[in-house]
Amino acid sequence: MNLSLKKQIIAIASFSENEIEKINSCFEYEKFDAKMNLSTIGKISNKIFFIIEGLARVYYLKDGKEITTYLSCDEGFIASYSSFINQSASFENIQCIEDCEVLSISFEKMQYLYTQIPNWERVGRILAEQNYLCMADRVLKLQMIPAKEKYLTFLASAPAKIIQRTPLIYIASFLGITPESLSRIRQNIS
């Protein structure tokens, strides 16, 4: 099993070596080029992805504009959780910002592990809770925090790879501000 994935999983719950092997057998290694989609609007998002190496974003379209809602990189999970959990058409895309190597687990394999390994339900619950908290926090910040404070909070909390390698247009969209406003903010704090 990939050591980074194993570290993430055993930080949530304990598993025997047999269980780790069973979990490992449910993940599939995949490689995607930059700009490729891991999940597409209108289709059921059937996988959760663990990024071994790379950078990806979740976004939706509003009046023809891309609105970034989530960014993830090395050792992070990414999914269209609403589509995945409900097995319904996704309203968002997951796109690779740069080449990505991932381990993916399908909805069916997640369900299988829930029935075979009791502690796996804890992993699924924690992932869903973390996704919910991230989205709730983002909505609150978009509505209540001034643009400069949003950017400073982003700089303090996001992984360095996301800060350094994500195009500014995606960061601005994620923060709910215009690229021009983000440029002014960056100039003022330099």
N, C-alpha and C positions, 0 to 999 in steps of 0.2 A: 504494500500500500504506500502511496505517496506520503512521505513523512509530514509534510505541511498539513495535508488533509487529516491524517491520523491525529496530529497534535490538536487540531480544531475540534475533532470529534470527541477525543478523550478529555478535553477540557470541559465538555458538557456533561458527559456520563461515562461510566466505566463499562468496559467490555472485555470479555475473555479473548484469548488469541483466536479461538474458533470463530467467535462472533466477528472479530475484526476481519478475518479472511472472508466470511460470508458477506460482510458489508463491502469489502473491496471488490468482490466479484460482481457487485451490482453497479459499480461505476464504470463508465466507458471513457477512454482517452479520446479526445478529439482536438483537432487543430483547425483554426480559422484565420484567414487573412484579414488585414485591416479593412474596414468598411463592410465586412460580411455581417449578416444578421444571425444571431443565435435564436431569435424568436421574431415573429412577424405579426404586425397588426392584422386582425381578422382570422388568424389561425389559433388553434388551441396550443398553448405553451405547455408542452409535455415534459419539460426537463428543468431541473435546478442545476446550475453550473457552479463548479468550484474552479476559480481561475488559478492555475499553477503559475503561469506567467502571462502578463499582458495587461490590457486596459480596455474596459468596456463601459457602456452607458445604457441606461433605459430612458426612452423618450416616447412622447406621443405627439400627435399633430393637432394643432389648433389654428384654424383659419390659414392653413398652409405653412405655419411656422412649427419648427421642431422645439418642443419644450422638454428639456432634460430633467428627469426626476431622480436619477440615482447614478452614481459613479462607483466603479469597483475595480480593483487591480489585484496584484499578486496576493494569494492566500485569502481571497475574499469570495463570498458567494454572490451570485446574481441570478435573478429569475423574474419573470412576470408572475408574481405570486398569486394575484387574484385569478388569473387565467389558469395557473397550475392547480391551485386548490379547488376551484370550481369546475375545472375541465371545460371551460367556456372560451369563446373567442377572445383573444387578447385585444386590448385597446392601445397597446404599446409595443414598440420594437425594442429589442436588445441588440445593440450594434457594437462590434469591435472597433475601438478607436485605433488600436494598433494590433499587430498579429497577436493571437491568443492561443495558448495551450490550456485546455480545460479538462476537467473530469466531470462528466455529467451523470446524473441519475434520473431515470424516467419516473413518471407518476406511478406506473405499475410496479417498478422495483421498490419505490418508497413504501407503497402499500404492502408489498411482500415482506419487507423488513419490519414493518409495524407488527405483522402477525407472527414473525419468527423470532424477533429479538425485542423483548419488552422495553429495554432502555432506549431503543431507537425512537420510540414515540417522544421521548424527552428531547432528542435532537431535532425532530420535526417541529415540536412545539417552540423550542428556543429560537430556531430559525424564523418561524412565523412571528414570534413576539418581537424579535430584533427588527424584522422588516416593518412591522406595525409601528414600533417606536420611532424608527427612522423617518417614516412617512409623516407621523403625527408631529414630530419635532420640526420637520421641514415646513409643513403647513403653518405651524405656529410662527416660525421665523419669517416666512414669507409675508405674513400679515402684520406682524407686530414690531419687527426690528428694522431700524434704518439700514440703508444699503451698505454704508461703510462698516457697520457693526456685523452685518451678514458676512461680508468678505473677510473681516478679521477673524470671526469665528470659524469660517471655512479654513483659513490658513492655519489656525491653531488646532483644528481637529482632523483634517483630511490627511491621508498618507502623502508623504513627499512626492511619490511617483505621480499621484493624481494632480497635485498642485503644479508640478513641473512639466508634465507631458500632456495634459488635457488642453485642447485648443480653448482659447479664451471665450469664444462664442458659446461653447458648451457650458463653461463655468458660469458665464453671465446668465444663461438660460436657467441653469440649476439654481442660481441665487435669486432668480426672478427680477433681474435688472437688465438694462440694455447694455450691449457691448461698449457703447460710448461712456455710459456712467461708470462701468467697471474700469475703463481706461483712465478716467479722471481720478477715481478712487486710488488706483495703483500709483498714479503720478504723485498724488498728495501724501501717500504714506512712504514713498521711497526716500 
